[in-house]
Amino acid sequence: MAHITRIGNRRYALILTKFFLFISIVTLVSATAFAQSCIVGAAYPIVHAEGLTEQIGDITLNCTGGTPGNTVLTYFFVNLNATITNRLDANGNVLGVTTTADTGGGAVATGLQPTLGAPTTLDLTGMKYIVPTPNTQNVILRISGIRVAVPTLGNNASFIEGSLTGAGAEISNGQSLLLGNPTKSLLSSVINNGIPCGGSPLPATLNFPTFISAGASSSTIRITEGNAASFVPKDATDPTVTNGMRFLVNLSGYGANSRLFVPDAIVGSTGTLPTSGGAFATSFNGGTYTPHSNQLLLARVNGADATGAGGTLAFALPASETSFTSVTELTLTGGATYAVYEVLDSNLSQVEWAQIPVFLVVPANNCSTSGDVSLGAMLAPVSNVSIPTQTDPIPRFVATTPTSDCAVIGDCSASYFPLLKVTPASVTLSTSSLGEPQLGYISIGDGGTSQMPFSFATTYQPATGQSAANWLSINGTVATAGTTVTGAVDPVNGVTSFQLSLSASPAALLVPGAYKATVTINAGNAGSATVPVTFNVAPAGPVIQSVVNAANFQPGPVTIGSFVSIFGLNLAKKNTLSVTFNGFPGTVSYDSPPSTPNPTQINVLVPVALGISGNAGVIATVDGVVGNTFAVTLVPNAPAVFTPGILNQDNSVNLAATPASLGDEIQIFLTGLATPIAGPVTVNIGSALNLPDVYAGAVPSIPGLEQVNVVIPTTLTFSGGSAPLSICIPGTGASPLCSVPVSLFLH
């Protein structure tokens, strides 16, 4: 029987319980006397946390004792807490795993063919060796090349202990060994300059220097190692390895007239001259690489698929110092494309990073698509295959969006990074349960200089007993819980902020109360922010539903010093009533009696203090209860003739029963005619246009009431006992501004 002795510090091992790979090994020896005693050990490398085919540390057995000359037969069962993903041959045998025995003359391959006993168990049955003379000579047994899918560990990785039983065999306790430390391998940052409004030129000759000298626009993706040994070239010693580590660069959001170009070679931070398009405060350079210096070098892969697999390298590893200038155009489909790069060389003892510039050629545009561009990189080939297969690439990685590398580089506060700024910190809106929608805003700004894409989503926090409804709309679209909307701030192209217009509607909120929602803005590495939105819905109170001209009850803009009629709910006062326009009090001339059923009416004179342009918020306060805010537009003139509002020459009211005669001078009463009147006032009666007024001005005894006198032409033709009459003043353009026609009764 072989005896296996634990190695290492048990206390230390217990501390490292999470995200580590462990193994159980037992041996059975066929010697009948003086069996060997073996100490089990293992290497403990860093492995890619994103990797689906990560090679774990070598397992070694250091054996002594036993009867010299005896043959020792071993049975190994490697039990792991992650799925084994070595390449398989056509017979299902595991490839890439090697076993060697060194009895003093050097390591010799045992020729053992491992098999899978289970997804996480490797069977190594029948490794044998001869006990050397003297038996104090160490025999080193080694198991190498086991690959696992690190993401199958889950979040509760712990020691896994195994055991083996067999006829006539005494099995000692399983050995727990640390075999790998999963570490995030790829970090990244992006300088996204979008699509420039002024366009970006195409050089006469297509290479790196000419794009720079032509001033072509470019964005840059920076990729950085999570640890010093993250970026690894292809392992030429393992025939099952298909490629070195690759990076899949995804690009989207480019218009139909865009063309994209990328360098064929990327020299990293350890290079003689690193590749740079001028981003991240670095100098322009296509890159210079010197071999045999452990410099980071990436080669573009021709013909790789959208996962980053397959294809051929654009060039081989140079044998002498080389400066790179070549670029390749990418094919855009629906505004999207991708590029794939593979590591050819790197320094495994130093954290490295590289910049991948993307040159853009585009004509001048209206900036309508400048906020749609997206750039990013991830480890490749990308896969979700976490089992051993005959054909899937090695290595391969799960699709993972890398986190920011700025903490490693030390430039998190640099101005070239976007920085999310959101105002205000919170939004509070109020109305009654029968009120109009209330408006607010959230402004999204960028404290940096590069494009900042973002997304925003809304969640509701209804209280017990409240009405369940999606009461918030953002930029005209009802905010549904869980729905994400995207946008961008693009300082390079003049888009310095993005405003979210909020509209809170009480239409479905039958239960008064404080309704709460949260708008979450996520700008990735640029930051995130949450803006609480509170909608205070009061019991049904005064509600303005419309503001119309008091003369003709027509909706539209109003002017200062004119009469308007306000219609709505619960506007009839019992004791007190006030109406304000942007806080300026109006003069109430009429209010519905308290017993009037809804809708109710208020007539009010618009205060002159408002000014003649812009918007005004109208609020009615009835018996101390403040109503909703109703928006109206202010204009210099909004003439409207009262109905009835015309006096005949004998001062009788112009009606069908009391018509006017041709040649009479009539008096027309209206509101909305700005005084003093800045231009000529004319009257249209039927086909008689631009009749001059005899008098036009205010009625001194009644503020807000204007009067126009005009003589009816004796030549006027009409039919049906009336003709349309309207008051006109010069408009802002070629056409005059005329009131809605009313009927002038004639005989």
C-alpha positions in Angstrom: 0.0 0.0 0.0 1.2 3.5 -0.8 0.8 6.1 1.9 0.0 9.7 0.9 1.0 12.4 3.3 -0.6 15.9 3.4 1.5 18.8 2.4 1.1 22.5 3.2 -0.4 24.4 6.1 -4.0 23.3 6.8 -4.8 26.6 8.5 -3.7 28.5 5.4 -5.7 26.2 3.1 -8.9 26.7 5.1 -8.6 30.5 4.7 -8.6 30.2 0.9 -12.0 28.6 0.5 -13.6 30.6 -2.2 -13.1 30.6 -6.0 -10.3 28.0 -5.8 -10.0 24.7 -7.6 -9.3 21.7 -5.5 -8.5 18.1 -6.2 -8.6 14.7 -4.5 -6.0 12.1 -5.3 -5.5 8.6 -4.0 -3.1 5.9 -5.1 -3.1 2.2 -5.0 0.2 0.4 -5.2 0.6 -3.3 -6.2 3.8 -3.9 -4.3 3.4 -6.5 -1.6 6.0 -5.2 0.9 7.6 -2.0 2.0 5.3 0.2 -0.1 6.4 3.7 -1.1 5.2 6.7 0.8 4.1 9.7 -1.3 3.8 13.4 -0.5 1.2 15.1 -2.7 1.7 18.7 -3.9 0.4 21.1 -6.6 1.1 24.3 -8.4 -1.3 27.2 -7.7 -1.5 29.4 -10.8 -3.7 32.3 -11.5 -6.4 31.3 -14.1 -8.8 33.4 -16.1 -12.1 33.8 -14.3 -13.8 34.1 -17.7 -12.1 31.0 -19.1 -13.9 27.9 -20.2 -10.7 25.9 -20.8 -8.3 27.0 -18.1 -5.2 24.9 -17.4 -5.0 24.3 -13.7 -1.8 23.7 -11.8 0.4 20.5 -12.1 -0.2 17.8 -9.5 2.9 16.1 -8.2 3.6 13.1 -6.0 7.0 12.8 -4.4 7.5 9.2 -3.4 10.2 7.3 -1.5 10.7 3.9 0.1 9.3 0.6 -1.1 11.2 -2.5 -2.3 13.8 -1.6 -4.9 13.0 -3.2 -8.3 9.3 -3.7 -7.5 6.7 -2.4 -10.0 4.2 0.1 -8.5 0.8 0.3 -10.2 -1.2 3.5 -9.4 -4.8 4.5 -9.9 -5.5 8.2 -9.8 -9.0 9.7 -9.6 -8.9 13.5 -9.9 -12.1 15.0 -8.6 -12.7 18.7 -9.3 -15.3 21.3 -8.4 -15.4 22.6 -12.0 -16.2 20.9 -15.2 -13.3 19.4 -17.1 -13.0 20.8 -20.7 -10.0 19.2 -22.3 -10.3 18.4 -26.0 -11.6 14.9 -26.8 -10.5 12.5 -29.6 -12.9 10.6 -31.8 -13.1 7.8 -29.2 -14.0 10.2 -26.3 -10.5 10.0 -24.8 -9.2 13.1 -23.0 -6.4 14.9 -24.9 -3.8 17.4 -23.6 -3.3 15.7 -20.2 0.2 14.3 -19.7 1.5 12.0 -16.9 5.2 11.6 -16.3 7.4 9.6 -13.9 10.9 10.5 -12.9 12.8 7.8 -11.0 16.1 9.7 -11.1 16.9 9.8 -14.8 14.5 12.5 -15.9 10.8 12.7 -16.5 9.5 10.0 -18.8 6.0 10.0 -20.3 4.0 7.1 -19.0 1.8 6.9 -22.1 -1.3 6.7 -19.9 -4.6 7.6 -21.6 -6.9 9.5 -19.2 -10.7 9.2 -19.5 -13.6 11.0 -17.9 -15.3 9.2 -15.1 -17.8 12.1 -14.7 -17.9 15.8 -15.9 -15.7 16.7 -12.9 -13.7 13.5 -12.5 -10.6 12.4 -14.5 -9.6 8.7 -14.3 -5.9 8.0 -14.6 -5.7 4.2 -14.3 -2.6 2.1 -14.7 0.3 4.5 -14.3 3.3 2.3 -13.2 6.9 2.7 -12.4 9.8 0.7 -10.8 11.1 1.5 -7.4 14.7 2.7 -7.8 17.8 1.6 -6.0 18.3 2.8 -3.4 14.7 3.3 -2.5 15.6 6.7 -0.9 15.8 8.1 -4.4 12.8 10.4 -4.9 10.3 9.3 -7.5 8.4 12.3 -9.0 5.0 11.6 -10.6 3.4 14.5 -12.4 -0.1 15.2 -13.9 -0.2 18.2 -16.2 -2.6 19.9 -18.6 -6.0 19.4 -17.0 -8.4 22.2 -18.3 -11.6 23.3 -16.6 -14.5 25.7 -17.1 -13.9 28.2 -14.3 -17.4 29.8 -14.6 -18.9 26.4 -13.6 -17.5 26.9 -10.1 -20.4 29.1 -9.0 -20.0 31.4 -6.1 -19.4 28.8 -3.4 -16.2 27.1 -4.4 -14.8 25.0 -1.5 -12.5 22.1 -0.8 -13.6 18.9 -2.5 -12.3 15.8 -0.9 -12.4 12.4 -2.6 -11.8 8.8 -1.7 -11.1 5.5 -3.4 -12.0 2.0 -2.3 -11.0 -1.3 -3.9 -10.6 -4.9 -3.2 -7.6 -5.5 -0.9 -6.6 -1.9 -0.9 -6.3 0.3 2.1 -7.1 3.9 1.1 -5.7 6.8 3.0 -7.5 10.2 3.3 -8.0 12.3 0.2 -5.7 15.2 -0.3 -7.1 18.8 -0.8 -4.9 20.9 -3.0 -5.2 24.4 -4.4 -4.9 24.2 -8.1 -6.0 27.6 -9.4 -6.9 31.2 -8.4 -9.6 32.6 -10.7 -9.0 36.2 -11.4 -10.7 38.7 -13.7 -8.4 38.9 -16.7 -9.7 41.8 -18.9 -10.3 45.4 -17.9 -11.1 48.1 -20.4 -11.9 51.8 -21.0 -13.3 53.5 -24.1 -12.9 57.0 -25.5 -15.9 57.3 -27.7 -16.0 60.3 -30.0 -19.1 59.3 -31.9 -19.8 60.5 -35.4 -18.5 64.1 -35.9 -21.1 66.6 -37.2 -18.4 68.1 -39.5 -17.5 64.8 -41.0 -14.2 62.9 -41.1 -12.0 62.8 -44.2 -10.7 59.8 -46.2 -6.9 60.0 -46.8 -5.6 59.6 -50.3 -3.4 56.7 -49.0 -4.8 54.4 -46.5 -2.4 53.8 -43.6 -2.0 54.8 -40.0 0.1 58.0 -40.5 -2.2 59.4 -43.2 -5.3 58.9 -41.1 -3.5 60.9 -38.4 -2.2 63.6 -40.7 -5.7 64.0 -42.4 -7.3 64.6 -39.0 -9.6 61.7 -39.3 -11.9 61.1 -36.3 -11.1 58.1 -34.2 -12.4 56.4 -31.0 -10.2 54.1 -28.9 -10.7 51.0 -26.9 -8.1 50.4 -24.2 -7.6 46.9 -22.9 -5.7 46.1 -19.7 -4.6 42.9 -18.0 -6.3 42.1 -14.7 -3.0 40.5 -13.6 0.5 40.3 -15.1 -0.1 36.9 -16.7 -3.5 37.5 -18.3 -2.6 38.2 -21.9 -1.0 35.0 -23.2 0.1 33.9 -26.7 -0.6 30.5 -28.1 1.0 27.6 -26.3 2.9 25.9 -29.1 3.7 22.9 -26.9 0.1 21.7 -26.6 -1.4 20.5 -30.0 -4.9 20.9 -28.6 -4.5 24.7 -28.3 -6.0 26.5 -31.4 -5.1 30.1 -30.7 -3.7 32.6 -28.3 -5.9 34.8 -26.2 -8.1 36.9 -28.5 -10.1 40.1 -28.2 -13.4 40.6 -29.9 -14.0 44.3 -30.6 -17.6 45.1 -31.3 -18.6 48.3 -33.0 -22.2 49.5 -33.7 -24.4 52.5 -34.2 -22.7 53.8 -37.4 -24.7 55.3 -40.2 -25.0 54.0 -43.8 -22.4 56.5 -45.0 -19.7 55.5 -42.4 -16.5 53.6 -43.1 -14.3 52.1 -40.3 -10.6 51.3 -40.4 -8.5 49.5 -37.8 -4.8 48.8 -37.5 -3.5 45.4 -38.4 -1.1 45.4 -35.5 -1.4 46.8 -32.0 1.8 47.3 -30.0 1.1 47.4 -26.2 2.4 49.4 -23.4 5.7 47.4 -23.1 6.4 48.0 -26.8 9.3 50.0 -28.2 6.6 52.6 -29.4 3.1 51.7 -28.3 0.2 52.0 -30.8 -1.9 55.1 -30.2 -4.5 57.2 -32.1 -3.9 60.0 -29.6 -6.5 59.0 -27.0 -5.9 58.8 -23.3 -3.4 61.7 -23.5 -0.9 59.6 -25.5 1.1 60.4 -28.7 0.1 59.3 -32.2 2.0 56.2 -33.3 1.3 53.1 -35.4 3.5 51.2 -33.1 7.1 49.7 -33.1 7.8 46.2 -31.8 11.2 44.7 -30.9 11.3 40.9 -30.7 12.9 38.9 -27.9 11.9 41.7 -25.4 8.7 40.3 -24.1 6.7 43.2 -25.6 2.9 43.0 -25.9 1.9 42.6 -29.6 -1.5 41.9 -31.0 -2.3 40.8 -34.6 -5.6 41.3 -36.3 -7.2 38.0 -37.4 -8.5 37.8 -40.9 -11.8 35.9 -41.4 -12.6 35.2 -37.8 -16.3 34.7 -37.1 -18.5 36.9 -34.9 -17.4 35.0 -31.8 -13.8 35.6 -32.6 -13.0 32.0 -33.6 -11.3 30.8 -36.7 -9.5 32.9 -39.3 -5.8 33.5 -39.9 -3.4 36.0 -38.5 -2.8 39.2 -40.5 1.0 38.7 -40.0 3.4 36.4 -38.2 5.5 37.3 -35.2 8.3 39.6 -36.6 11.9 38.3 -36.3 13.3 41.9 -36.3 12.3 45.3 -35.1 9.2 46.3 -37.0 7.1 49.5 -37.2 3.5 49.0 -38.2 1.5 51.3 -40.5 -1.1 49.1 -42.2 -4.9 49.5 -41.6 -7.8 47.4 -42.8 -11.4 48.5 -43.6 -14.1 46.7 -41.7 -17.4 45.7 -43.4 -20.4 47.4 -41.9 -23.7 45.6 -41.8 -26.6 47.6 -40.5 -24.2 50.1 -38.9 -22.3 47.3 -37.0 -19.1 45.3 -37.4 -16.4 43.7 -35.4 -12.6 43.1 -35.4 -10.6 40.3 -33.8 -7.1 40.5 -32.4 -4.8 37.8 -31.0 -1.9 38.0 -28.6 1.4 37.1 -30.4 3.8 38.2 -27.6 3.6 39.5 -24.1 5.4 40.0 -20.8 4.1 37.6 -18.3 5.7 39.3 -15.3 4.3 42.9 -16.0 0.7 44.3 -16.2 0.3 45.5 -19.8 -2.3 47.4 -21.7 -2.9 48.3 -25.3 -4.9 50.9 -27.2 -7.0 49.8 -30.3 -7.9 52.9 -32.3 -10.9 52.8 -34.7 -10.7 55.4 -37.5 -14.0 56.8 -38.9 -14.6 58.2 -42.4 -18.0 59.9 -42.7 -19.4 63.0 -44.6 -20.7 66.0 -42.7 -24.1 65.2 -41.1 -26.8 66.7 -38.9 -25.6 64.8 -35.9 -28.8 62.8 -35.7 -26.8 59.5 -35.2 -23.9 60.8 -33.2 -25.3 59.4 -30.0 -25.8 55.9 -31.2 -22.2 54.7 -31.5 -21.1 51.9 -29.1 -17.6 50.3 -28.8 -16.4 47.5 -26.6 -14.0 44.6 -26.3 -14.3 41.2 -24.6 -12.1 38.1 -24.4 -12.5 35.7 -27.4 -13.3 33.3 -28.8 -16.6 33.8 -27.1 -18.5 30.6 -26.2 -21.0 29.1 -23.8 -19.6 25.5 -24.3 -18.4 24.4 -20.8 -18.0 20.7 -21.6 -15.2 18.8 -23.4 -15.6 18.6 -27.2 -13.7 17.6 -30.3 -13.9 20.9 -32.2 -14.5 23.9 -30.0 -11.6 26.3 -29.7 -9.0 26.3 -26.9 -8.9 28.7 -25.2 -12.4 30.1 -25.2 -14.3 32.4 -22.8 -17.7 33.3 -21.6 -19.1 36.7 -22.9 -18.2 39.2 -20.2 -18.3 43.0 -20.3 -15.0 44.1 -18.7 -15.0 46.7 -15.9 -13.0 49.9 -16.0 -9.2 49.7 -16.0 -8.7 53.3 -14.8 -7.8 52.2 -11.3 -4.9 50.1 -12.7 -3.7 52.8 -15.0 -4.3 55.5 -12.4 -6.4 57.9 -14.6 -9.9 57.6 -13.2 -10.2 61.3 -12.7 -8.8 62.3 -16.1 -10.9 64.8 -18.1 -10.9 62.6 -21.2 -13.3 60.2 -19.5 -17.0 60.9 -19.5 -18.5 61.7 -16.1 -22.2 61.4 -15.4 -23.8 64.5 -13.9 -27.5 64.5 -13.1 -29.7 67.3 -11.9 -31.9 67.7 -9.9 -31.3 65.2 -7.2 -35.0 64.6 -6.9 -38.3 65.6 -8.5 -41.6 66.4 -6.7 -44.8 67.1 -8.6 -48.3 67.8 -7.2 -51.9 67.9 -8.5 -55.4 66.7 -7.5 -56.7 63.3 -8.4 -58.7 64.9 -11.3 -55.9 67.2 -12.3 -53.9 67.6 -15.5 -50.6 65.9 -16.0 -47.7 67.7 -14.2 -44.4 68.3 -15.9 -40.8 68.0 -14.6 -37.4 67.3 -16.0 -34.1 65.5 -15.3 -31.0 66.9 -17.0 -28.1 64.5 -17.9 -24.7 66.1 -18.4 -21.2 64.9 -19.1 -18.4 66.2 -16.9 -15.8 64.8 -19.4 -14.9 65.4 -23.0 -15.8 62.1 -24.7 -19.2 60.7 -25.7 -21.2 59.2 -22.8 -23.8 56.7 -23.7 -26.3 55.9 -21.0 -29.5 54.0 -20.3 -32.4 54.8 -18.0 -35.1 52.8 -16.5 -38.1 53.4 -14.2 -39.3 51.5 -11.2 -42.4 52.2 -9.2 -42.8 51.8 -5.4 -46.5 51.7 -4.8 -47.7 51.9 -1.2 -50.4 49.7 0.2 -53.9 50.7 -1.0 -52.6 53.0 -3.7 -53.8 52.8 -7.3 -51.6 50.6 -9.5 -50.7 52.4 -12.7 -47.8 53.5 -14.8 -48.3 57.1 -14.1 -45.0 58.5 -15.3 -44.1 59.2 -18.9 -40.5 60.2 -20.0 -40.0 62.0 -23.3 -43.5 61.2 -24.4 -43.4 57.4 -23.7 -45.1 55.8 -20.7 -42.4 54.5 -18.3 -43.1 50.8 -17.8 -41.3 49.1 -14.9 -38.2 47.3 -16.2 -38.1 48.9 -19.6 -34.7 50.4 -20.5 -34.2 53.3 -22.8 -30.9 54.5 -24.2 -29.4 57.9 -25.1 -26.1 59.7 -25.2 -24.4 63.0 -24.3 -21.8 63.9 -26.9 -19.7 67.0 -26.0 -17.4 66.5 -29.1 -20.4 67.0 -31.3 -22.1 69.8 -29.3 -24.6 67.7 -27.4 -23.6 68.9 -23.9 -26.7 67.6 -22.2 -29.7 65.3 -22.6 -33.0 66.3 -21.0 -35.6 63.8 -19.8 -39.0 65.4 -19.8 -41.2 63.9 -17.1 -45.0 63.9 -17.2 -46.9 62.6 -14.2 -50.6 61.9 -14.9 -53.2 61.3 -12.2 -55.7 60.0 -14.6 -55.6 56.4 -13.2 -54.7 57.4 -9.7 -58.1 57.2 -8.0 -56.7 57.1 -4.5 -55.0 60.3 -3.3 -51.5 59.9 -1.8 -47.8 60.3 -2.4 -46.9 58.1 -5.3 -43.2 57.3 -5.7 -41.0 56.1 -8.6 -37.3 56.0 -9.2 -35.5 56.9 -12.5 -32.1 55.1 -12.6 -29.5 56.5 -15.1 -26.7 54.2 -15.8 -23.7 55.5 -17.8 -21.4 52.4 -17.2 -17.9 53.4 -16.1 -19.0 57.1 -16.2 -21.2 56.5 -13.2 -24.8 55.9 -12.3 -27.5 57.9 -10.5 -31.0 57.4 -9.1 -33.5 60.2 -9.1 -36.5 59.8 -6.8 -39.8 61.1 -8.3 -42.6 61.9 -5.9 -46.1 62.6 -7.3 -48.3 64.1 -4.6 -51.9 63.5 -5.6 -54.5 65.4 -3.5 -58.2 64.7 -3.3 -60.3 66.0 -6.2 -60.1 69.8 -6.0 -60.2 72.6 -8.5 -59.1 71.4 -11.9 -58.5 73.6 -14.9 -59.3 71.6 -18.0 -59.2 74.4 -20.6 -58.5 78.2 -21.0 -60.3 79.8 -23.9 -60.9 83.3 -25.2 -63.9 84.6 -23.4 -65.4 86.2 -26.5 -65.7 83.1 -28.7 -64.7 80.2 -26.3 -62.0 79.2 -28.8 -58.8 77.6 -27.4 -55.4 79.0 -28.4 -52.9 81.6 -27.3 -54.0 84.5 -25.1 -52.8 88.0 -24.7 -52.3 90.2 -21.6 -55.2 92.5 -20.7 -57.8 90.3 -22.4 -60.7 88.3 -21.0 -60.4 84.5 -20.9 -62.8 81.9 -19.7 -61.5 79.0 -17.6 -63.5 75.8 -17.7 -62.9 72.8 -15.4 -64.0 70.9 -12.3 -64.8 72.3 -8.8 -64.1 75.9 -9.8 -67.3 77.3 -8.1 -66.3 79.0 -4.8 -68.2 79.0 -1.6 -66.0 81.7 0.0 -62.8 82.6 -1.8 -61.4 82.4 -5.3 -58.2 83.6 -6.9 -56.6 82.9 -10.3 -52.9 83.5 -11.0 -50.8 83.6 -14.2 -47.1 82.8 -13.3 -48.0 84.0 -9.8 -49.5 87.3 -11.0 -53.1 87.7 -10.0 -55.8 88.0 -12.6 -59.0 89.9 -12.1 -62.0 87.6 -11.8 -65.2 88.9 -13.4 -67.4 85.9 -13.2 -67.5 82.6 -11.2 -70.2 79.8 -11.5 -72.6 79.7 -8.6 -71.8 77.1 -5.9 -74.7 74.9 -6.9 -73.5 74.7 -10.5 -72.7 71.0 -11.5 -69.4 70.3 -13.2 -67.9 71.6 -15.4 -67.7 75.1 -13.9 -66.5 78.4 -15.3 -64.4 81.4 -14.3 -64.0 84.5 -16.4 -60.8 86.4 -15.7 -58.8 89.3 -17.0 -55.2 88.3 -17.8 -52.7 90.5 -15.9 -50.7 92.9 -17.9 -47.6 92.2 -15.7 -47.0 88.9 -17.6 -45.5 90.4 -20.7 -46.5 89.7 -24.3 -44.6 86.4 -25.1 -43.7 83.1 -23.6 -45.7 80.7 -21.5 -47.7 81.1 -18.3 -49.0 78.6 -15.7 -52.6 79.3 -14.7 -53.6 78.2 -11.2 -57.0 78.5 -9.6 -57.3 78.5 -5.8 -60.8 77.8 -4.6 -61.7 78.1 -1.0 -58.0 77.7 -0.1 -57.5 74.6 -2.2 -54.8 75.0 -4.9 -55.6 73.4 -8.2 -53.4 72.2 -11.0 -51.2 74.2 -13.2 -52.5 74.7 -16.7 -50.1 76.0 -19.4 -51.1 78.7 -21.8 -49.1 80.5 -24.6 -48.9 84.3 -24.6 -48.9 86.3 -27.8 -49.0 90.1 -28.4 -52.5 90.0 -30.0 -55.4 87.5 -30.0 -58.4 89.4 -31.2 -61.8 87.8 -30.7 -65.3 89.4 -31.3 -67.9 88.7 -28.7 -71.1 86.9 -29.7 -73.4 88.9 -29.6 -71.0 91.8 -29.6 -72.0 94.1 -32.5 -74.2 97.2 -32.1 -76.1 98.7 -35.0 -76.0 102.4 -35.8 -79.1 102.9 -33.6 -77.3 101.1 -30.7 -79.5 98.0 -31.0 -77.8 94.6 -30.7 -77.1 93.2 -34.1 -79.3 90.0 -34.3 -81.2 88.3 -37.0 -84.3 90.1 -35.8 -82.5 93.4 -35.7 -80.1 93.5 -38.7 -77.9 96.4 -39.8 -78.3 98.3 -43.1 -75.7 98.9 -45.8 -74.0 102.2 -45.2 -74.5 102.1 -41.4 -71.7 102.6 -39.0 -71.6 99.7 -36.6 -69.7 99.2 -33.2 -67.8 95.9 -32.8 -66.8 94.9 -29.3 -63.9 92.4 -28.8 -61.1 91.4 -26.5 -57.5 90.4 -27.1 -56.6 93.5 -29.1 -53.4 94.8 -27.6 -53.6 98.5 -26.6 -52.1 100.8 -27.4 -52.6 99.4 -30.9 -49.3 99.2 -32.7 -50.6 98.9 -36.3 -53.6 99.6 -38.5 -56.9 97.7 -37.6 -59.0 96.6 -40.6 -62.3 94.8 -40.9 -63.3 92.1 -43.3 -67.1 91.8 -44.1 -67.8 89.2 -46.6 -66.0 90.0 -49.9 -65.2 93.5 -48.7 -61.7 93.2 -47.3 -59.4 95.5 -45.4 -62.1 98.1 -44.6 -60.5 100.9 -42.5 -61.8 101.5 -39.0 -63.6 104.7 -38.0 -62.4 104.1 -34.5 -60.3 101.4 -32.8 -59.3 101.4 -29.1 -60.1 100.4 -25.6 -63.5 100.9 -23.8 -62.3 103.1 -20.9 -65.0 102.0 -18.5 -64.3 98.2 -19.0 -60.7 97.1 -18.8 -60.1 94.2 -21.3 -62.8 95.3 -23.7 -61.9 96.9 -27.0 -64.1 98.6 -29.6 -63.8 99.0 -33.4 -66.2 101.1 -35.4 -66.6 100.6 -39.2 -68.9 101.7 -42.0 -70.6 98.9 -43.9 -70.0 99.4 -47.7 -73.1 100.3 -49.6 -71.8 98.1 -52.4 -71.5 95.0 -50.2 -73.2 91.9 -51.6 -74.4 89.1 -49.3 -76.8 86.2 -49.2 -78.9 84.6 -46.5 -79.3 87.7 -44.4 -75.7 87.8 -43.1 -72.0 88.1 -43.9 -68.9 86.9 -42.0 -67.1 89.7 -40.1 -63.6 89.6 -38.7 -61.1 92.1 -37.2 -57.6 92.0 -38.6 -54.2 93.5 -37.5 -50.8 93.0 -39.1 -49.3 89.6 -38.4 -45.8 88.5 -38.0 -45.5 87.4 -41.6 -47.1 88.5 -44.8 -50.6 87.4 -43.7 -52.7 89.5 -41.3 -53.8 88.1 -37.9 -57.6 88.0 -38.0 -60.2 87.0 -35.5 -62.5 84.0 -35.9 -65.4 85.3 -38.2 -68.8 86.1 -36.6 -72.1 86.7 -38.4 -73.1 90.3 -39.2 -76.8 90.3 -39.8 -77.9 92.5 -42.7 -81.0 93.6 -44.6 
